[in-house]
């Protein structure tokens, strides 16, 4: 039986000092990226970092807690990038398009975070206050942008939350195709992202007078 990809991987450098929680998260992200979430075990993460089980369990009680931390971190970073795109773009239609670009770029740059955030792996910890706060925050960055554009007359006066779900579904689809390697390289991701979002904005923008 050929050795698995996981068995063949060289152990990470043992942990000696610094932020243990950060080291555990980084090793978890490496494992998720290389081997998938299903191959992640708390015991092996601790072994790869080079710490005792006692030290490990001070930070994460189980695999679910570790994945919850990964998901929380991902939602926080996504929210920050969406808000930054909105603010730096001038809080208008161009900024809204920039948010779509920022979303997909986040997923492509952080596939391990993204798979945990939207793969159902934190479903058992949906009562975690920090996860809830960051997850809602990422979604409401989009809701707030749409509401602002509606007030300014740029977007249809449809249900704001439903429109945000529609937008999220589209960018999520592009993001998953991108991180699964289903789009042609090197320009496929950017081309589809910009085309899809342009068509999306056309569909939810205010209907011109006389139409």
Order of alpha helices (4+ residues) and beta strands (2+ residues): alpha-alpha-alpha-alpha-alpha-alpha-alpha-alpha-alpha-alpha
